[in-house]
Structure formats: C-alpha cells, structure tokens
Amino acid sequence: MDIKQGHSKTENIKYSELKQQNYLKNSSVPIHKAKSLFKFRSRMNRVKSNFKGLYSDFSCPLCLQAEDRNEHLLLCIK
C-alpha cells in the first residue's frame, strides 16, 4: 500500500485491503477483457497521456481534437 501511494499510475486507485479484484477471478470474463480492464485501472493502456515521456504531441490520433487520455479513448467520436 505504501509503494502504491508513491506511484503516480496507481495512487488514484482506492481500496482498503490488498486482494485480487473480482473481475480478475471471474471465469466468465475473458482473459483479454480482464487484461484491458487492468490496464485502464493502472493507466498502462496505450494512450499518449499515460506515457508522457514518449510523446511531445498528446493529440488523439483519431480525431486530433482532444488530448489522448483514457476517458477520451472511450468517448472519441471517431
């Protein structure tokens, strides 16, 4: 928990105890979907704002009108 607090990609994830999340244990959730959910929760999915050291332009590669972020990826009009 102490290490999580000091890490920018996980500091906003809130939980009271360290245990595996239900969606990771649920056999009806396909592995590829569980992996995607985990990437979104830990800000490790491939959007530019999650990897600021790699990009100088943070525009969405699809619409070029907004910053490429987790939230925008789900709502992008393109």
The 8 nearest C-alpha neighbors of each residue, nearest first, counted from 0:
[[1, 3, 2, 4, 17, 16, 5, 15],
 [2, 0, 4, 3, 5, 6, 10, 9],
 [1, 3, 5, 0, 4, 6, 10, 9],
 [4, 2, 0, 6, 1, 5, 9, 10],
 [5, 3, 10, 1, 2, 6, 0, 9],
 [4, 6, 2, 3, 7, 10, 1, 9],
 [5, 7, 3, 4, 8, 9, 10, 2],
 [8, 6, 10, 9, 5, 4, 11, 3],
 [7, 9, 6, 42, 41, 10, 11, 43],
 [10, 8, 12, 11, 7, 6, 41, 3],
 [9, 11, 4, 7, 12, 6, 3, 8],
 [12, 10, 9, 13, 8, 7, 4, 41],
 [13, 11, 9, 10, 14, 40, 41, 8],
 [14, 12, 11, 15, 10, 9, 16, 4],
 [15, 13, 16, 12, 17, 18, 0, 11],
 [14, 16, 13, 17, 0, 18, 12, 20],
 [17, 15, 14, 18, 0, 13, 19, 20],
 [16, 18, 15, 19, 14, 0, 20, 13],
 [19, 17, 16, 20, 14, 21, 15, 23],
 [18, 20, 21, 23, 17, 24, 22, 16],
 [19, 21, 23, 22, 18, 24, 25, 17],
 [22, 20, 24, 23, 25, 19, 18, 26],
 [21, 23, 25, 24, 20, 33, 28, 26],
 [22, 24, 21, 20, 25, 33, 19, 28],
 [25, 23, 21, 22, 26, 20, 19, 28],
 [24, 26, 22, 27, 28, 23, 21, 29],
 [25, 27, 28, 24, 29, 23, 22, 30],
 [28, 26, 25, 29, 22, 24, 30, 23],
 [27, 29, 26, 25, 30, 33, 32, 22],
 [30, 28, 32, 31, 27, 33, 26, 25],
 [29, 31, 33, 32, 34, 28, 23, 26],
 [32, 30, 34, 33, 29, 35, 28, 36],
 [33, 31, 35, 34, 29, 30, 36, 28],
 [32, 34, 30, 36, 35, 31, 23, 37],
 [35, 33, 37, 31, 32, 36, 30, 38],
 [34, 36, 32, 38, 37, 33, 31, 39],
 [37, 35, 33, 39, 38, 34, 32, 40],
 [36, 38, 40, 34, 35, 39, 41, 33],
 [39, 37, 43, 44, 35, 41, 36, 40],
 [38, 40, 42, 36, 37, 41, 44, 35],
 [41, 39, 37, 38, 42, 36, 12, 43],
 [40, 42, 38, 43, 39, 9, 8, 37],
 [43, 41, 39, 40, 8, 38, 44, 49],
 [42, 44, 38, 41, 39, 45, 49, 8],
 [45, 43, 38, 42, 39, 46, 49, 35],
 [44, 46, 43, 47, 49, 50, 42, 48],
 [47, 45, 67, 68, 48, 49, 44, 69],
 [46, 48, 50, 49, 67, 57, 51, 54],
 [47, 49, 51, 68, 50, 46, 67, 57],
 [50, 48, 47, 46, 42, 51, 43, 45],
 [51, 49, 47, 48, 52, 53, 46, 54],
 [50, 52, 48, 53, 54, 49, 47, 55],
 [51, 53, 50, 54, 55, 49, 47, 48],
 [52, 54, 51, 50, 55, 47, 49, 56],
 [55, 53, 56, 51, 52, 47, 57, 50],
 [54, 56, 57, 53, 51, 52, 47, 58],
 [57, 55, 54, 58, 47, 66, 59, 51],
 [56, 58, 66, 47, 67, 48, 55, 59],
 [59, 57, 66, 63, 67, 65, 56, 60],
 [58, 60, 67, 63, 61, 66, 65, 62],
 [61, 59, 63, 62, 58, 67, 57, 64],
 [62, 60, 59, 63, 77, 75, 64, 58],
 [61, 63, 64, 59, 77, 60, 65, 75],
 [64, 62, 59, 58, 60, 61, 65, 66],
 [65, 63, 62, 58, 59, 66, 61, 60],
 [66, 64, 58, 59, 63, 67, 62, 71],
 [65, 67, 58, 57, 59, 68, 64, 71],
 [66, 68, 59, 58, 47, 46, 57, 48],
 [69, 67, 71, 48, 70, 46, 66, 72],
 [70, 68, 72, 71, 46, 73, 39, 67],
 [71, 69, 72, 73, 68, 74, 67, 75],
 [70, 72, 74, 68, 73, 75, 69, 67],
 [73, 71, 69, 70, 75, 74, 68, 67],
 [72, 74, 71, 70, 75, 69, 68, 76],
 [75, 73, 71, 72, 76, 70, 77, 69],
 [76, 74, 71, 72, 77, 73, 62, 61],
 [75, 77, 74, 62, 61, 71, 73, 72],
 [76, 75, 62, 61, 74, 72, 60, 63]]
